[in-house]
Amino acid sequence: MLEEVREIVAQALQLGERAADFTAETPLLGSLPELDSFAVVTLVTTLEDEYEFIVDDDEISADTFATLGTLVAFVEGKCNA
């Protein structure tokens, strides 16, 4: 799932090949200038569409977007719910 989410992040933020080396430990929020509040909404919407789940507003926090790994864990949790 890491590779799938990495690809979605790369596409949603238009990172191109920059995301190819992203690992679970790669910091996202605060480290990628492309990941602003509008991009978070775009990314959440894309994840909802791709994995067919709904994210409530109160589920979105800075911790979710701390690293690629925390985002993957969030997606896995939503998929397994």
C-alpha positions, 0 to 999 in steps of 0.5 A: 500500500505504501507504493500506491499511496506514494503514487497518489501523493505524487500525482495529487501534489504534482511532485513528479519523480521527486516522490520516487524515493519517498519512504515511510519515514519521509516527512510530508506536512511542513516539509513539502511546500506543495502540501498546503491546506488546499492540497490536503483537501485535494489529497483527502478527496483523491484518497476517498475516491481511490479507496472508497471511504469517507474521511470526517473533518475531525479525522484530519490532523497534522499527525495524519500527514506527518510522514508518508508512513502515518498517511499510509497507516491512516489509509489502511485503518480506513480501509480495514474499518 
